[in-house]
Structure formats: structure tokens, C-alpha cells
């Protein structure tokens, strides 16, 4: 795990940092980060238990699968794949009550 501060935001890298290999996939950030992301989520006993859909650059994206989910102090992270097979890392900050997101690129490192 590593921490870095960029643009006043503390980014915590847990298990999908830029350039890591994860199950035969090479995962990198695409470079686009969005603050104050609009996310529709399922909320049972707590808010933001899992994202269902979100608006990314004016386009509604439906979450097809949550690849991973993890907690950090005051934040909930989700690595999600959309119905059109795009990969995003979404984060809900409990202190600010805001979502942020990063779009990710994957390439198959097992391909011949």
C-alpha cells in the first residue's frame, strides 16, 4: 500500500496501482479523474454499499460487475466493470459525502 498527495487529494493505492499486474491483466490509469461524480448506489444498512450506475463525462454507465471492493479510513473503494466492458475505480468519501472516479485501461498479459 502506498499513499501520495496530488492536487490536495490523498490517493491510497491498495491493490490496483498503476502498472500492477492483476490476474493476467496489466492495469493503468487512463489519466481521466472526476471529482463529485454522480453515482446511484444500493444502500442497505449503510450508504454506498455498492454502486449500481454512474454518470461519466455525460454518459450514464451501468455497473455490470464489481471486480473488487475495499475500505480505507473514511473511504469505500470499488473496482467496477461497466456493461460496455470499461473498468473504473470509484471511491466514496464518507467525510465529504462525495464520489470520485478514475477510468482504467486493461491489457491482457496472458495473450500470445
RAQUI-V715298 format. One record per residue. N is the residue number from 1. RES is the residue in one small letter. NEAR is the number of other ideal C-beta (glycine too) atoms within 12 Angstrom. Layout:
N:RES:NEAR
N:RES:NEAR
This chain:
1:x:15
2:x:13
3:x:14
4:x:14
5:x:10
6:x:15
7:x:10
8:x:9
9:x:19
10:x:20
11:x:26
12:x:25
13:x:23
14:x:23
15:x:20
16:x:35
17:x:23
18:x:21
19:x:17
20:x:22
21:x:18
22:x:25
23:x:16
24:x:13
25:x:23
26:x:22
27:x:31
28:x:22
29:x:24
30:x:21
31:x:11
32:x:18
33:x:24
34:x:27
35:x:19
36:x:17
37:x:31
38:x:24
39:x:35
40:x:20
41:x:25
42:x:18
43:x:15
44:x:9
45:x:7
46:x:13
47:x:18
48:x:30
49:x:18
50:x:27
51:x:38
52:x:24
53:x:24
54:x:34
55:x:21
56:x:30
57:x:17
58:x:9
59:x:17
60:x:17
61:x:30
62:x:22
63:x:31
64:x:18
65:x:20
66:x:24
67:x:29
68:x:25
69:x:27
70:x:22
71:x:19
72:x:22
73:x:14
74:x:17
75:x:27
76:x:34
77:x:35
78:x:39
79:x:35
80:x:37
81:x:26
82:x:29
83:x:15
84:x:15
85:x:17
86:x:28
87:x:34
88:x:45
89:x:45
90:x:45
91:x:40
92:x:34
93:x:28
94:x:18
95:x:13
96:x:16
97:x:15
98:x:22
99:x:34
100:x:32
101:x:36
102:x:34
103:x:30
104:x:34
105:x:22
106:x:30
107:x:17
108:x:14
109:x:16
110:x:12
111:x:9
112:x:4
